[in-house]
């Protein structure tokens, strides 16, 4: 007999009371409509205690047949964590923001009631974002020692504060530049508003498919951020007689790299699927996130003067 129950994965920060409260309301609401919620191990007991009558099952660590959506209660960091589970399963992720305005989160926690209605009716659309696949090799063309993916960026960074990292960057196998640097980022358009933005990289609209290469405080005449084709393979070789480094993916997964290591980054096999309940343009998110003065400087000064009176 086939199991035709609808299932939605729910993840949250278990130590944030606001996340627990909002998730409990959401789980209870879906349960009333016959939808089962899959809950991660670190939160299932907390939610079961809050809503004992709700239809709750453990979040599977392998396959998740019939799971139509993953709802995340938290900020962009929590969404990145949930994406580690959802990305290879191609399950859409919907973020509920619990504080700061994020670029990945879709709704605020005050909108849980509306979210329940949307999920029950499957009234949302899915947009896709590119990712990065990265591998670490023992030398150019050598065996793979480690591999992972990134939604925002992969970054090769120095470990020793007092020494620079010496790297040679190649684009599609051809040398681009040798840098003594604090590190090198390869970011997606989604990640262009994260670490790469702090490193003075450009903001890239998320619907574009491109790679962003950003050196970090490089000692070189040419050390500008570059926007590359989504077919490009970026290779970063850690040169001999240099200090060791570390490769980070989204600031969550890391691997130490020594001299001779070669890090390769390219467009990922899987695409992040983000569930959206509205057609909010990216420029609107950008203005809200950074508090951009869309009234203009003159308008802002006049408004401040009026408030002072």
C-alpha positions in Angstrom: 0.0 0.0 0.0 1.4 3.3 -1.1 1.9 6.1 1.5 0.3 9.3 0.0 0.8 11.5 3.1 2.2 14.9 2.4 5.5 15.6 4.3 7.3 18.9 5.0 10.8 19.1 6.7 11.1 21.7 9.5 14.4 22.8 10.9 15.2 25.5 13.5 17.7 26.8 15.9 16.8 24.7 19.0 18.2 27.3 21.4 16.3 30.3 20.1 12.9 30.6 21.9 11.4 32.6 19.0 12.3 29.9 16.5 10.8 27.2 18.7 7.6 29.2 19.2 7.1 29.9 15.5 8.0 26.3 14.5 5.5 24.9 17.0 2.7 27.1 15.6 3.6 26.0 12.0 3.9 22.3 12.8 0.5 22.3 14.7 -1.1 24.2 11.7 0.1 21.7 9.1 -0.9 18.8 11.3 -4.5 20.0 11.4 -4.5 19.7 7.6 -3.0 16.2 7.6 0.6 17.1 6.7 3.4 15.3 8.5 6.4 17.3 9.6 9.9 15.8 9.5 12.0 17.2 12.4 15.8 17.1 13.0 17.0 15.1 15.9 18.2 18.2 17.9 14.7 19.7 17.9 12.2 16.8 17.8 11.8 16.4 21.5 11.4 20.1 22.0 8.6 20.3 19.4 6.9 17.1 20.5 6.7 18.6 24.0 5.1 21.8 22.6 2.6 20.1 20.2 2.2 16.5 21.5 -0.8 15.8 19.2 1.0 16.9 16.0 2.0 14.5 13.2 5.8 14.5 13.7 8.5 12.1 12.3 12.3 12.2 12.5 14.1 13.9 9.7 15.7 11.1 7.7 19.5 11.2 7.2 19.4 9.5 3.9 16.4 9.6 1.5 13.3 11.6 2.1 10.6 10.2 -0.2 7.5 12.4 -0.5 9.1 15.4 1.2 7.9 18.4 -0.8 9.5 21.3 1.1 12.0 22.2 3.8 10.9 25.2 6.0 13.7 26.8 8.1 13.1 29.0 11.1 16.1 31.2 11.5 18.5 33.5 9.5 20.5 32.8 6.4 23.0 30.7 8.4 20.3 28.3 9.4 19.2 28.2 5.7 22.7 27.2 4.7 22.7 24.5 7.3 19.3 23.1 6.1 20.5 23.3 2.5 23.2 20.7 3.2 20.4 18.3 3.7 18.0 19.6 1.0 20.4 20.3 -1.9 21.3 16.8 -2.9 17.7 15.7 -2.6 16.6 18.7 -4.7 14.0 19.7 -2.1 13.0 23.4 -2.1 13.9 25.5 1.0 11.8 28.3 2.4 13.3 30.5 5.1 11.3 32.2 7.9 13.3 35.1 9.3 13.7 35.7 13.0 15.4 39.0 13.2 17.8 40.6 10.8 16.7 40.9 7.2 18.4 38.1 5.2 18.8 37.6 1.4 17.7 34.0 1.6 14.8 34.1 4.0 11.3 34.7 2.5 8.9 35.6 5.4 9.0 37.0 8.9 8.0 34.9 11.9 4.8 37.1 12.3 3.6 35.6 9.0 3.4 32.0 10.2 -0.4 31.9 9.8 -0.1 33.0 6.2 2.7 30.5 5.6 0.5 27.6 6.8 -2.1 28.5 4.3 0.4 28.8 1.5 2.0 25.5 2.2 -1.3 23.7 2.6 -2.3 25.0 -0.8 1.2 24.5 -2.3 0.9 28.2 -3.2 4.5 29.1 -3.8 7.0 29.1 -6.6 10.6 27.8 -6.8 13.6 29.7 -8.0 16.9 28.1 -8.6 20.4 29.4 -7.6 23.7 28.1 -8.8 26.2 26.5 -6.4 29.9 25.6 -6.5 31.5 22.2 -6.5 35.0 22.2 -5.1 37.7 19.6 -4.8 41.2 19.5 -3.3 43.9 17.6 -5.3 47.5 16.6 -4.6 49.0 18.7 -7.3 47.6 19.6 -10.7 45.7 16.6 -12.0 46.5 14.6 -8.9 44.1 12.4 -6.8 41.2 14.1 -5.1 41.7 14.4 -1.3 38.5 16.2 -0.4 35.4 17.5 -2.0 32.3 19.6 -1.0 29.9 22.2 -2.3 29.1 25.8 -1.6 26.0 27.9 -1.9 27.7 31.3 -1.1 31.4 30.8 -1.5 34.5 28.7 -1.1 37.5 30.5 0.3 41.1 29.6 0.5 42.6 31.5 3.5 45.9 31.7 5.3 46.3 30.0 8.7 49.2 32.0 10.0 48.4 35.6 10.9 51.9 36.8 10.4 52.5 35.2 6.9 50.8 35.6 3.6 49.5 32.7 1.5 51.3 32.3 -1.9 49.0 31.1 -4.6 48.9 30.8 -8.4 45.4 31.2 -9.8 44.5 29.6 -13.1 41.4 30.0 -15.2 40.5 27.0 -17.4 44.0 25.7 -17.0 45.8 28.9 -18.0 47.7 31.0 -15.5 46.1 34.3 -14.5 48.2 35.7 -11.7 50.4 34.8 -8.7 49.3 36.5 -5.5 50.7 36.8 -2.0 47.4 37.2 -0.2 45.3 36.7 2.8 43.1 34.4 0.7 41.0 33.9 -2.4 37.2 33.6 -2.7 35.2 32.0 -5.4 31.6 33.0 -4.9 28.2 32.5 -6.5 25.8 35.4 -7.3 24.0 34.4 -4.1 27.3 34.8 -2.2 28.1 38.1 -3.7 26.2 39.8 -0.9 28.0 37.7 1.8 31.8 37.3 2.3 32.6 38.6 -1.2 30.7 41.8 -0.5 32.9 42.4 2.6 35.9 41.9 0.4 34.7 44.7 -2.0 33.4 42.4 -4.7 30.5 43.5 -6.9 26.9 42.6 -6.2 25.6 40.1 -8.8 21.9 39.6 -9.4 21.0 36.1 -8.2 19.3 35.0 -11.4 22.6 35.3 -13.2 24.8 32.3 -13.6 28.4 33.3 -13.1 31.3 32.8 -10.8 32.9 35.6 -8.8 36.7 35.5 -8.1 37.8 37.9 -5.3 41.4 38.1 -3.9 41.7 39.1 -0.2 44.2 41.9 0.4 46.5 40.6 -2.3 50.0 42.1 -2.8 49.9 42.5 -6.6 49.5 45.1 -9.3 46.5 43.2 -10.6 44.2 42.1 -7.9 40.7 43.0 -9.0 37.5 41.0 -8.5 36.6 39.1 -11.7 33.2 38.0 -12.9 33.6 34.7 -14.8 31.5 32.5 -17.0 29.6 29.7 -15.4 31.6 27.2 -17.5 34.9 28.4 -16.0 37.1 26.2 -13.8 39.1 28.2 -11.2 42.2 26.5 -10.0 44.1 27.8 -6.9 47.5 26.3 -6.3 49.2 26.7 -2.9 52.8 27.3 -3.9 55.9 25.7 -2.3 57.6 27.3 0.7 54.4 29.1 1.8 52.5 28.9 5.0 49.6 26.4 5.2 46.1 27.4 4.5 42.5 26.2 4.9 39.7 25.8 2.5 36.2 26.8 3.8 32.9 26.1 2.1 30.2 28.6 3.2 32.2 29.0 6.5 30.7 25.6 7.6 32.9 22.9 6.2 36.7 23.1 6.1 39.9 21.2 5.0 43.5 22.1 5.6 45.6 22.7 2.5 49.4 22.5 2.4 51.9 23.5 -0.2 51.4 21.7 -3.5 47.6 21.5 -2.9 45.4 22.5 -5.8 41.8 23.7 -5.2 39.4 23.5 -8.1 36.1 25.3 -8.1 33.4 25.1 -10.8 29.6 25.5 -11.2 27.9 22.9 -9.0 26.0 19.9 -10.3 23.0 20.7 -8.0 21.2 24.0 -7.8 19.7 25.4 -4.7 16.0 25.5 -4.9 14.4 28.4 -3.0 10.7 28.5 -2.4 9.2 32.0 -2.7 5.7 33.1 -1.7 5.9 36.5 -3.5 7.6 38.1 -6.4 9.7 40.5 -4.3 12.5 41.8 -6.6 16.1 41.4 -5.5 16.6 45.2 -5.5 13.9 45.4 -2.8 15.8 43.0 -0.6 19.1 44.8 -1.3 17.6 48.2 -0.2 16.2 46.7 3.0 19.3 44.7 3.9 21.7 47.6 3.6 19.3 50.5 4.4 20.1 52.2 1.1 19.0 55.9 1.0 16.5 55.7 -1.8 15.0 59.1 -0.9 18.3 60.7 -1.9 20.7 62.7 0.3 18.7 65.9 -0.1 15.5 64.2 0.8 17.1 62.6 3.8 18.5 65.9 5.1 15.2 67.6 4.8 13.4 64.8 6.6 16.0 64.9 9.4 15.5 68.6 9.7 11.7 68.2 9.9 12.1 65.6 12.6 14.4 68.0 14.6 11.7 70.7 14.5 
